[in-house]
Structures are given as structure tokens and as C-alpha cells.
């Protein structure tokens, strides 16, 4: 006699067919309520996207994170640091001279101007205006001091440089 397949086993099988799923798609495919699917995801381990308002899920072992802790799959971004705000904090904190909104958007492959403004207003990031653009710096005083010193040596962007964010792949 074959044993009935557990919902978590069926869920893993879905992720082997396709790397990324939305929660409602998983619920429909499994025939369970959203709250149950969340519980199954927690049991097997998952990552949630920092792009698309966190609507995409993948298995915890699927992402092949780069040195910045980022993984992109078909225009969907996942981070080792889980949320967009935590990822921005990490990237800014490890940058010797801070990062501009454009540099962050390029790394993240996702616009982040509004989030940067919120983080600055909440005191979680500092910023410095250089050559007409903001550089976002760590809030930690010692790191902030070192970043400010290094920011003076950052080459200024050319006037023809685009302010737009590259389209996702």
C-alpha cells in the first residue's frame, strides 16, 4: 500500500517543476488555504522575494547568492538578508564610500529611491549630497565617518549618465 503524499512533499515537487511561485498559485495547485501553504513553506524552508512586494517564493536551497547576497531569477530578486530594507542596509554598510540610489538600484535590479528616503527619515541611513546626488551612508558613527572621508574621492557621474533603472531581464 502506498502512503498518502504529504502536502509538504507535493509542495517541494512543485518547486522542482518551477523555481519561483506566488502564494496564491501554490494554494490553488495544492488545493489548500493560503494559511496552510504558509505553514508548509515554513516546514520546508523558503525565501521570499524582495522585489514584487515579496509576492514570490522559492525553496530555501534554490538561490545561488552572489557576493552581495543577491540572486535573481527571471526578474525576481531574492536576498540572503531577506527584506529590501535589510539588504540596502547591508550593501550600504559594506561600501567604503556609501552608495548612490542609482548604484543601489543597479545592484538590486530594482528601484529603491522611496525606500532610501524612508530609511533616511527613520535614521537608519545617513546621506550626503555630492555633485548633485545623494550618497547613502551607514548610520553607525565610526563607519559613517570613514565613508564620508572616502566619498570625497568617488568619481563624479558624467552629465550624460542615465538616471533610469535598467529593465529587469
Backbone as a printed PyTorch tensor [residue, N CA C, xyz], in Angstrom:
tensor([[[  0.8410,  -1.1770,   0.0000],
         [  0.0000,   0.0000,   0.0000],
         [  0.8930,   1.2490,   0.0000]],

        [[  0.5780,   2.2010,  -0.8670],
         [  1.3600,   3.4300,  -0.9180],
         [  0.8320,   4.4050,   0.1240]],

        [[  1.7880,   5.0940,   0.7320],
         [  1.3740,   6.0760,   1.7360],
         [  0.9150,   7.3570,   1.0440]],

        [[ -0.0480,   8.0490,   1.6200],
         [ -0.5020,   9.3050,   1.0050],
         [  0.6280,  10.3360,   1.0400]],

        [[  0.7480,  11.0890,  -0.0220],
         [  1.8060,  12.1060,  -0.0800],
         [  1.4470,  13.2830,   0.7920]],

        [[  2.4180,  13.7190,   1.5710],
         [  2.2260,  14.8800,   2.4360],
         [  2.1480,  16.1490,   1.5970]],

        [[  1.4080,  17.1420,   2.0620],
         [  1.3450,  18.4100,   1.3150],
         [  2.7300,  19.0400,   1.1380]],

        [[  3.6000,  18.9040,   2.1480],
         [  4.9350,  19.4930,   2.0200],
         [  5.7390,  18.7780,   0.9250]],

        [[  5.5260,  17.4680,   0.7660],
         [  6.1860,  16.7390,  -0.3310],
         [  5.6770,  17.2200,  -1.6860]],

        [[  4.3800,  17.3930,  -1.7680],
         [  3.7840,  17.8920,  -3.0150],
         [  4.2840,  19.3070,  -3.3200]],

        [[  4.4480,  20.1150,  -2.2790],
         [  4.9360,  21.4820,  -2.4390],
         [  6.3620,  21.4760,  -2.9910]],

        [[  7.2040,  20.6280,  -2.4280],
         [  8.5810,  20.5290,  -2.9280],
         [  8.6070,  20.0980,  -4.3870]],

        [[  7.7340,  19.2020,  -4.7450],
         [  7.6630,  18.7330,  -6.1330],
         [  7.2920,  19.8850,  -7.0800]],

        [[  6.3820,  20.7490,  -6.6340],
         [  6.0300,  21.9210,  -7.4480],
         [  7.2520,  22.8020,  -7.6840]],

        [[  8.0690,  22.9900,  -6.6520],
         [  9.2630,  23.8260,  -6.7900],
         [ 10.3280,  23.1720,  -7.6630]],

        [[ 10.2890,  21.8750,  -7.8050],
         [ 11.2250,  21.2160,  -8.7200],
         [ 10.7940,  21.4200, -10.1750]],

        [[  9.5060,  21.6320, -10.3740],
         [  9.0000,  21.9290, -11.7240],
         [  9.2860,  23.3730, -12.1190]],

        [[  9.1560,  24.2710, -11.1580],
         [  9.3470,  25.7070, -11.4090],
         [  9.9750,  26.3140, -10.1580]],

        [[ 11.0170,  27.1170, -10.3230],
         [ 11.7650,  27.6450,  -9.1760],
         [ 10.9970,  28.6490,  -8.3350]],

        [[ 10.1750,  29.4730,  -8.9490],
         [  9.5010,  30.5550,  -8.2230],
         [  7.9850,  30.4740,  -8.4040]],

        [[  7.2880,  30.6890,  -7.3040],
         [  5.8280,  30.6360,  -7.2970],
         [  5.2710,  31.7760,  -6.4520]],

        [[  4.0550,  32.2070,  -6.7980],
         [  3.3050,  33.1130,  -5.9270],
         [  2.4680,  32.2570,  -4.9880]],

        [[  2.1780,  32.7900,  -3.8310],
         [  1.4580,  32.0480,  -2.8010],
         [  0.0910,  31.5650,  -3.2840]],

        [[ -0.6490,  32.4310,  -3.9680],
         [ -1.9750,  32.0210,  -4.4360],
         [ -1.8940,  30.9050,  -5.4780]],

        [[ -0.8380,  30.9040,  -6.2870],
         [ -0.6470,  29.8280,  -7.2640],
         [ -0.3910,  28.5010,  -6.5570]],

        [[  0.4370,  28.5580,  -5.5000],
         [  0.7210,  27.3460,  -4.7260],
         [ -0.5410,  26.8090,  -4.0630]],

        [[ -1.3220,  27.7230,  -3.4720],
         [ -2.5570,  27.3170,  -2.8010],
         [ -3.5110,  26.6400,  -3.7800]],

        [[ -3.6280,  27.2150,  -4.9620],
         [ -4.5190,  26.6360,  -5.9710],
         [ -4.0100,  25.2700,  -6.4400]],

        [[ -2.7190,  25.1620,  -6.6780],
         [ -2.1490,  23.8930,  -7.1490],
         [ -2.2650,  22.7880,  -6.1120]],

        [[ -2.1290,  23.1530,  -4.8380],
         [ -2.1990,  22.1530,  -3.7690],
         [ -3.6180,  21.8990,  -3.2700]],

        [[ -4.5060,  22.8780,  -3.4990],
         [ -5.8740,  22.7540,  -3.0050],
         [ -5.9970,  23.0410,  -1.5140]],

        [[ -5.1480,  23.9390,  -1.0330],
         [ -5.1640,  24.3190,   0.3820],
         [ -5.3350,  25.8300,   0.5120]],

        [[ -5.7300,  26.2630,   1.7080],
         [ -5.8520,  27.6900,   2.0060],
         [ -4.4610,  28.3160,   2.1150]],

        [[ -4.4070,  29.6310,   1.9080],
         [ -3.1350,  30.3520,   1.9710],
         [ -2.4050,  30.1230,   3.2960]],

        [[ -3.1400,  30.1480,   4.3950],
         [ -2.5100,  29.9890,   5.7120],
         [ -1.8450,  28.6140,   5.8370]],

        [[ -2.4480,  27.5930,   5.2520],
         [ -1.8550,  26.2470,   5.2700],
         [ -0.5940,  26.2050,   4.4170]],

        [[ -0.6440,  26.8380,   3.2590],
         [  0.5220,  26.8440,   2.3720],
         [  1.6830,  27.5670,   3.0610]],

        [[  1.4010,  28.6460,   3.7730],
         [  2.4600,  29.3420,   4.5250],
         [  3.0950,  28.4010,   5.5500]],

        [[  2.2730,  27.6070,   6.2150],
         [  2.7780,  26.6600,   7.2080],
         [  3.6550,  25.5970,   6.5270]],

        [[  3.2230,  25.0910,   5.3870],
         [  4.0210,  24.0970,   4.6520],
         [  5.3550,  24.6990,   4.2050]],

        [[  5.3170,  25.9470,   3.7330],
         [  6.5510,  26.6190,   3.3120],
         [  7.5160,  26.7530,   4.4920]],

        [[  6.9830,  27.0830,   5.6280],
         [  7.8200,  27.2210,   6.8240],
         [  8.4730,  25.8910,   7.1800]],

        [[  7.7410,  24.7910,   7.0070],
         [  8.2640,  23.4560,   7.3120],
         [  9.4420,  23.0830,   6.4070]],

        [[  9.3590,  23.4410,   5.1370],
         [ 10.4070,  23.0120,   4.1990],
         [ 11.4920,  24.0690,   4.0010]],

        [[ 11.2520,  25.3040,   4.4290],
         [ 12.2410,  26.3670,   4.2680],
         [ 12.0740,  27.0840,   2.9420]],

        [[ 12.0230,  28.3750,   2.9890],
         [ 11.7680,  29.1480,   1.7780],
         [ 12.4810,  30.4970,   1.8310]],

        [[ 12.5460,  31.1410,   0.6900],
         [ 12.9850,  32.5260,   0.5600],
         [ 11.8490,  33.2800,  -0.1070]],

        [[ 11.6730,  34.5160,   0.3020],
         [ 10.6440,  35.3730,  -0.2600],
         [ 11.3240,  36.5310,  -0.9910]],

        [[ 10.7800,  36.9290,  -2.1060],
         [ 11.4180,  37.9680,  -2.9230],
         [ 11.4300,  39.3170,  -2.2240]],

        [[ 12.4550,  40.1090,  -2.5330],
         [ 12.4600,  41.4940,  -2.0790],
         [ 11.8790,  42.4020,  -3.1610]],

        [[ 11.7070,  41.8750,  -4.3490],
         [ 11.0320,  42.6120,  -5.4200],
         [  9.5730,  42.1740,  -5.4550]],

        [[  8.7750,  42.8350,  -6.2490],
         [  7.3650,  42.4610,  -6.4370],
         [  6.6010,  42.4050,  -5.1110]],

        [[  6.9480,  43.2810,  -4.1810],
         [  6.2920,  43.3370,  -2.8640],
         [  6.2990,  41.9950,  -2.1360]],

        [[  7.3610,  41.2290,  -2.3150],
         [  7.5060,  39.9660,  -1.6030],
         [  6.5230,  38.8880,  -2.0090]],

        [[  5.9820,  38.9710,  -3.2130],
         [  4.9500,  38.0210,  -3.6440],
         [  5.4840,  36.6850,  -4.1330]],

        [[  6.7790,  36.6060,  -4.4150],
         [  7.3390,  35.3890,  -4.9830],
         [  8.0690,  34.5860,  -3.9160]],

        [[  7.9710,  33.2610,  -4.0330],
         [  8.6110,  32.3340,  -3.0980],
         [  9.4580,  31.3370,  -3.8650]],

        [[ 10.5340,  30.8880,  -3.2350],
         [ 11.3440,  29.8050,  -3.7620],
         [ 11.8340,  28.9750,  -2.5830]],

        [[ 12.2780,  27.7610,  -2.8430],
         [ 12.8110,  26.9160,  -1.7820],
         [ 14.0790,  27.5400,  -1.2090]],

        [[ 14.3000,  27.3440,   0.0670],
         [ 15.4610,  27.9290,   0.7340],
         [ 16.7940,  27.5390,   0.1280]],

        [[ 16.8880,  26.3580,  -0.4370],
         [ 18.1400,  25.9100,  -1.0260],
         [ 18.3210,  26.2770,  -2.4870]],

        [[ 17.3420,  26.8790,  -3.1040],
         [ 17.4130,  27.1950,  -4.5410],
         [ 18.3410,  28.3590,  -4.8930]],

        [[ 18.2930,  29.4700,  -4.1580],
         [ 19.0990,  30.6140,  -4.5820],
         [ 20.6000,  30.3450,  -4.5430]],

        [[ 21.2560,  30.8240,  -5.5700],
         [ 22.7190,  30.8090,  -5.6320],
         [ 23.1460,  32.2650,  -5.4690]],

        [[ 23.2670,  32.6800,  -4.2110],
         [ 23.5300,  34.0800,  -3.9030],
         [ 24.9210,  34.5010,  -4.3700]],

        [[ 24.9970,  35.7250,  -4.9010],
         [ 26.2870,  36.2830,  -5.2990],
         [ 26.9850,  36.8630,  -4.0630]],

        [[ 28.1060,  37.5230,  -4.2640],
         [ 28.8830,  38.0420,  -3.1210],
         [ 28.1310,  39.1360,  -2.3620]],

        [[ 27.1280,  39.7380,  -2.9730],
         [ 26.3050,  40.7420,  -2.2890],
         [ 25.1120,  40.1070,  -1.5790]],

        [[ 24.9890,  38.7930,  -1.6880],
         [ 23.8670,  38.1040,  -1.0580],
         [ 22.5880,  38.2100,  -1.8670]],

        [[ 22.7140,  38.4110,  -3.1870],
         [ 21.5560,  38.5740,  -4.0690],
         [ 21.4810,  37.4270,  -5.0740]],

        [[ 20.2650,  37.0890,  -5.4480],
         [ 20.0250,  36.1030,  -6.5010],
         [ 18.8150,  36.5780,  -7.2870]],

        [[ 18.9460,  36.5610,  -8.6040],
         [ 17.8500,  36.9800,  -9.4790],
         [ 17.4660,  35.8230, -10.3890]],

        [[ 16.1740,  35.6410, -10.4970],
         [ 15.6520,  34.6010, -11.3850],
         [ 14.4860,  35.1990, -12.1600]],

        [[ 14.6840,  35.3330, -13.4650],
         [ 13.6410,  35.8610, -14.3510],
         [ 13.0490,  37.1770, -13.8410]],

        [[ 13.9180,  38.0860, -13.4250],
         [ 13.4760,  39.4080, -12.9920],
         [ 12.9600,  39.4750, -11.5600]],

        [[ 13.0550,  38.3780, -10.8300],
         [ 12.6120,  38.3360,  -9.4370],
         [ 13.8570,  38.3280,  -8.5640]],

        [[ 13.9130,  39.2280,  -7.5830],
         [ 15.0920,  39.3380,  -6.7310],
         [ 14.8830,  38.7190,  -5.3590]],

        [[ 15.8840,  37.9410,  -4.9230],
         [ 15.8890,  37.3320,  -3.5970],
         [ 17.1790,  37.7520,  -2.9020]],

        [[ 17.1190,  37.8840,  -1.5950],
         [ 18.2780,  38.3140,  -0.8340],
         [ 18.5240,  37.4120,   0.3610]],

        [[ 19.7840,  37.1620,   0.6130],
         [ 20.1960,  36.4190,   1.7950],
         [ 19.7610,  37.1710,   3.0550]],

        [[ 19.5740,  38.4730,   2.9050],
         [ 19.2110,  39.3380,   4.0390],
         [ 17.7030,  39.5190,   4.1600]],

        [[ 16.9680,  38.8060,   3.3500],
         [ 15.5140,  38.6560,   3.3730],
         [ 14.7580,  39.8640,   2.8310]],

        [[ 14.7770,  40.9970,   3.4760],
         [ 13.9470,  42.1340,   3.0450],
         [ 14.7700,  43.1440,   2.2510]],

        [[ 14.0730,  44.0030,   1.5210],
         [ 14.7360,  45.0640,   0.7640],
         [ 15.4560,  46.0210,   1.7030]],

        [[ 14.8270,  46.4020,   2.8020],
         [ 15.4610,  47.3550,   3.7190],
         [ 16.7130,  46.7620,   4.3590]],

        [[ 16.6600,  45.5050,   4.7770],
         [ 17.8390,  44.8700,   5.3770],
         [ 18.9560,  44.7270,   4.3450]],

        [[ 18.5920,  44.4320,   3.1080],
         [ 19.5820,  44.2750,   2.0430],
         [ 20.2590,  45.6090,   1.7400]],

        [[ 19.4830,  46.6690,   1.6710],
         [ 20.0600,  48.0020,   1.4460],
         [ 20.9970,  48.3510,   2.5950]],

        [[ 20.5790,  48.1080,   3.8210],
         [ 21.4320,  48.3800,   4.9790],
         [ 22.7460,  47.6300,   4.9090]],

        [[ 22.6910,  46.3740,   4.4990],
         [ 23.8950,  45.5600,   4.3620],
         [ 24.8050,  46.1280,   3.2730]],

        [[ 24.2470,  46.4140,   2.0960],
         [ 25.0540,  46.9100,   0.9770],
         [ 25.7000,  48.2570,   1.2980]],

        [[ 24.9370,  49.1470,   1.8990],
         [ 25.4870,  50.4600,   2.2730],
         [ 26.5660,  50.2890,   3.3440]],

        [[ 26.3150,  49.4100,   4.3020],
         [ 27.2520,  49.2000,   5.3930],
         [ 28.5840,  48.6040,   4.9790]],

        [[ 28.6140,  47.8740,   3.8790],
         [ 29.8840,  47.2830,   3.4480],
         [ 30.5530,  48.0660,   2.3260]],

        [[ 29.9620,  49.1880,   1.9570],
         [ 30.5470,  50.0260,   0.9160],
         [ 31.4980,  51.0380,   1.5480]],

        [[ 32.7290,  51.1220,   1.0660],
         [ 33.6930,  52.0450,   1.6670],
         [ 33.2740,  53.5180,   1.5900]],

        [[ 32.5290,  53.8970,   0.5480],
         [ 32.1590,  55.2980,   0.3660],
         [ 30.6630,  55.5010,   0.2900]],

        [[ 29.8770,  54.5570,   0.8000],
         [ 28.4300,  54.6530,   0.6600],
         [ 28.0350,  54.3820,  -0.7740]],

        [[ 26.7520,  54.4510,  -1.0480],
         [ 26.2530,  54.1750,  -2.3900],
         [ 25.1750,  55.1770,  -2.7730]],

        [[ 25.1110,  55.5200,  -4.0360],
         [ 24.0440,  56.3890,  -4.5330],
         [ 22.8010,  55.5420,  -4.7930]],

        [[ 21.6790,  56.1980,  -4.9610],
         [ 20.4370,  55.4890,  -5.2820],
         [ 20.5850,  54.7280,  -6.5960]],

        [[ 21.2540,  55.3210,  -7.5570],
         [ 21.4690,  54.6660,  -8.8460],
         [ 22.3270,  53.4130,  -8.7250]],

        [[ 23.3920,  53.5030,  -7.9160],
         [ 24.2580,  52.3380,  -7.7080],
         [ 23.4920,  51.2090,  -7.0170]],

        [[ 22.6930,  51.5710,  -6.0270],
         [ 21.8900,  50.5620,  -5.3330],
         [ 20.8510,  49.9440,  -6.2650]],

        [[ 20.1680,  50.7810,  -7.0370],
         [ 19.1680,  50.2690,  -7.9830],
         [ 19.7910,  49.3140,  -8.9900]],

        [[ 20.9970,  49.6400,  -9.4180],
         [ 21.6860,  48.7790, -10.3800],
         [ 22.0520,  47.4400,  -9.7340]],

        [[ 22.5900,  47.4660,  -8.5260],
         [ 22.9370,  46.2160,  -7.8330],
         [ 21.6910,  45.3660,  -7.5780]],

        [[ 20.6340,  46.0210,  -7.1130],
         [ 19.4120,  45.3190,  -6.7390],
         [ 18.5470,  44.9380,  -7.9400]],

        [[ 18.8200,  45.5670,  -9.0900],
         [ 17.9840,  45.4230, -10.2820],
         [ 16.5330,  45.7560,  -9.9400]],

        [[ 16.4030,  46.8100,  -9.1430],
         [ 15.0880,  47.1990,  -8.6330],
         [ 15.1810,  48.6470,  -8.1460]],

        [[ 14.2120,  49.5100,  -8.4860],
         [ 14.2530,  50.8870,  -7.9900],
         [ 14.0750,  50.9210,  -6.4640]],

        [[ 14.7960,  51.8200,  -5.8280],
         [ 14.7180,  51.8490,  -4.3680],
         [ 14.7270,  53.2670,  -3.7970]],

        [[ 14.4740,  54.2770,  -4.6140],
         [ 14.5330,  55.6680,  -4.1570],
         [ 13.6030,  55.9340,  -2.9710]],

        [[ 12.3670,  55.4720,  -3.0530],
         [ 11.3950,  55.7230,  -1.9780],
         [ 11.8250,  55.0450,  -0.6780]],

        [[ 12.3460,  53.8390,  -0.7750],
         [ 12.7960,  53.1190,   0.4220],
         [ 13.9910,  53.8200,   1.0430]],

        [[ 14.8890,  54.3260,   0.2030],
         [ 16.0510,  55.0630,   0.7170],
         [ 15.6130,  56.3070,   1.4820]],

        [[ 14.6420,  57.0160,   0.9520],
         [ 14.1210,  58.1970,   1.6410],
         [ 13.5330,  57.8040,   2.9920]],

        [[ 12.7710,  56.7230,   3.0300],
         [ 12.1840,  56.2530,   4.2890],
         [ 13.2600,  55.8490,   5.2910]],

        [[ 14.2770,  55.1400,   4.8410],
         [ 15.3580,  54.7180,   5.7360],
         [ 16.1200,  55.9150,   6.2870]],

        [[ 16.3090,  56.9220,   5.4480],
         [ 16.9820,  58.1380,   5.9050],
         [ 16.1290,  58.8810,   6.9290]],

        [[ 14.8540,  59.0320,   6.6310],
         [ 13.9560,  59.7440,   7.5530],
         [ 13.8170,  59.0210,   8.8900]],

        [[ 13.9290,  57.6980,   8.8760],
         [ 13.8300,  56.9070,  10.1060],
         [ 15.1590,  56.8670,  10.8660]],

        [[ 16.2100,  57.4500,  10.2930],
         [ 17.5130,  57.4750,  10.9520],
         [ 18.3030,  56.1850,  10.7960]],

        [[ 17.8620,  55.3110,   9.9000],
         [ 18.5720,  54.0490,   9.7030],
         [ 19.7050,  54.1600,   8.6910]],

        [[ 19.6760,  55.2210,   7.8790],
         [ 20.7610,  55.5510,   6.9520],
         [ 21.0150,  57.0490,   7.0410]],

        [[ 22.2450,  57.4310,   6.7840],
         [ 22.5830,  58.8440,   6.6620],
         [ 22.7850,  59.1080,   5.1730]],

        [[ 22.8220,  60.3600,   4.7900],
         [ 23.1140,  60.6560,   3.3920],
         [ 23.9080,  61.9410,   3.2920]],

        [[ 24.6210,  62.0280,   2.2020],
         [ 25.4960,  63.1520,   1.9240],
         [ 25.2670,  63.5390,   0.4750]],

        [[ 25.1000,  64.8490,   0.2270],
         [ 24.8940,  65.2760,  -1.1550],
         [ 26.2300,  65.6750,  -1.7560]],

        [[ 26.5720,  65.0030,  -2.8520],
         [ 27.8070,  65.2850,  -3.5830],
         [ 27.4760,  65.3640,  -5.0670]],

        [[ 27.9570,  66.3820,  -5.7020],
         [ 27.7730,  66.5530,  -7.1500],
         [ 26.3130,  66.4060,  -7.5630]],

        [[ 25.4180,  66.9410,  -6.7510],
         [ 24.0040,  66.9510,  -7.0990],
         [ 23.2580,  65.6550,  -6.8540]],

        [[ 23.9040,  64.6770,  -6.2470],
         [ 23.1970,  63.4380,  -5.9350],
         [ 23.5300,  62.9890,  -4.5150]],

        [[ 22.6130,  62.2460,  -3.9240],
         [ 22.8240,  61.7500,  -2.5730],
         [ 23.6300,  60.4630,  -2.5990]],

        [[ 24.5320,  60.3520,  -1.6270],
         [ 25.2120,  59.0920,  -1.3340],
         [ 24.6860,  58.6490,   0.0110]],

        [[ 24.2290,  57.4320,   0.0850],
         [ 23.6720,  56.9070,   1.3270],
         [ 24.7750,  56.2270,   2.1190]],

        [[ 24.8300,  56.5660,   3.3840],
         [ 25.8980,  56.1300,   4.2760],
         [ 25.3120,  55.3960,   5.4780]],

        [[ 26.1500,  54.6170,   6.1460],
         [ 25.7250,  53.8920,   7.3390],
         [ 25.3870,  54.8730,   8.4530]],

        [[ 24.4940,  54.4760,   9.3240],
         [ 24.1210,  55.3120,  10.4690],
         [ 25.1570,  55.2140,  11.5830]],

        [[ 25.8930,  54.1000,  11.6480],
         [ 26.9330,  53.9180,  12.6540],
         [ 27.9730,  55.0360,  12.5320]],

        [[ 28.2610,  55.7150,  13.6400],
         [ 29.1040,  56.9230,  13.5910],
         [ 30.4990,  56.6680,  13.0500]],

        [[ 31.1590,  55.6240,  13.5090],
         [ 32.5280,  55.3680,  13.0630],
         [ 32.5650,  54.9970,  11.5820]],

        [[ 31.6930,  54.1040,  11.1680],
         [ 31.6270,  53.7220,   9.7620],
         [ 31.2210,  54.9160,   8.9050]],

        [[ 30.2860,  55.7170,   9.3770],
         [ 29.8320,  56.9060,   8.6700],
         [ 31.0040,  57.8670,   8.4390]],

        [[ 31.8230,  58.0640,   9.4580],
         [ 32.9810,  58.9600,   9.3440],
         [ 33.9260,  58.4660,   8.2450]],

        [[ 34.2140,  57.1620,   8.2390],
         [ 35.1190,  56.6010,   7.2200],
         [ 34.5010,  56.7120,   5.8250]],

        [[ 33.1960,  56.4520,   5.7140],
         [ 32.5310,  56.5560,   4.4150],
         [ 32.5550,  57.9920,   3.9050]],

        [[ 32.3380,  58.9580,   4.7840],
         [ 32.3820,  60.3670,   4.3760],
         [ 33.7610,  60.7410,   3.8330]],

        [[ 34.8080,  60.2500,   4.4840],
         [ 36.1720,  60.5320,   4.0120],
         [ 36.3870,  59.9430,   2.6180]],

        [[ 35.9320,  58.7100,   2.4000],
         [ 36.1130,  58.0400,   1.1080],
         [ 35.2150,  58.6170,   0.0160]],

        [[ 34.0390,  59.1120,   0.4000],
         [ 33.0840,  59.6450,  -0.5870],
         [ 33.6670,  60.8270,  -1.3450]],

        [[ 34.5700,  61.5570,  -0.7110],
         [ 35.1910,  62.7060,  -1.3710],
         [ 36.0080,  62.2720,  -2.5870]],

        [[ 36.4390,  61.0160,  -2.6280],
         [ 37.2820,  60.5250,  -3.7160],
         [ 36.5050,  59.7740,  -4.7940]],

        [[ 35.1940,  59.6450,  -4.6280],
         [ 34.3740,  58.9310,  -5.6080],
         [ 34.2550,  59.7850,  -6.8610]],

        [[ 34.5200,  59.1970,  -8.0510],
         [ 34.3810,  59.9750,  -9.2880],
         [ 32.9410,  60.4630,  -9.4760]],

        [[ 32.8230,  61.6800,  -9.9480],
         [ 31.5030,  62.2520, -10.1840],
         [ 30.8800,  61.6050, -11.4260]],

        [[ 29.5590,  61.4090, -11.4170],
         [ 28.9210,  60.8200, -12.6060],
         [ 28.9810,  61.7860, -13.7830]],

        [[ 29.0800,  61.2250, -14.9800],
         [ 29.1180,  62.0870, -16.1560],
         [ 27.7300,  62.6810, -16.3780]],

        [[ 27.6560,  63.8930, -16.9490],
         [ 26.3560,  64.5210, -17.1660],
         [ 25.4490,  63.7330, -18.1010]],

        [[ 26.0160,  62.8530, -18.9080],
         [ 25.1980,  62.0670, -19.8350],
         [ 24.7370,  60.7480, -19.2320]],

        [[ 25.1740,  60.4510, -18.0000],
         [ 24.7820,  59.1850, -17.3620],
         [ 23.2740,  59.1740, -17.1360]],

        [[ 22.6820,  58.0520, -17.4030],
         [ 21.2330,  57.9110, -17.2530],
         [ 20.8450,  57.7160, -15.7980]],

        [[ 19.7460,  58.3360, -15.3960],
         [ 19.2260,  58.1670, -14.0570],
         [ 18.2070,  57.0420, -13.9950]],

        [[ 17.8590,  56.4880, -15.1320],
         [ 16.8500,  55.4310, -15.1530],
         [ 17.4500,  54.1110, -14.6880]],

        [[ 16.5730,  53.2560, -14.2270],
         [ 16.9800,  51.9380, -13.7690],
         [ 16.8640,  50.9610, -14.9170]],

        [[ 17.8660,  50.0610, -15.0400],
         [ 17.7550,  49.1000, -16.1510],
         [ 16.5340,  48.2070, -15.9600]],

        [[ 15.9180,  47.8500, -17.0790],
         [ 14.7250,  46.9950, -17.0400],
         [ 15.1340,  45.5960, -16.6020]],

        [[ 14.2600,  44.9370, -15.8100],
         [ 14.5750,  43.5630, -15.4070],
         [ 14.6250,  42.6290, -16.5970]],

        [[ 15.4340,  41.5850, -16.4500],
         [ 15.5970,  40.6270, -17.5410],
         [ 14.4180,  39.7350, -17.6830]]])
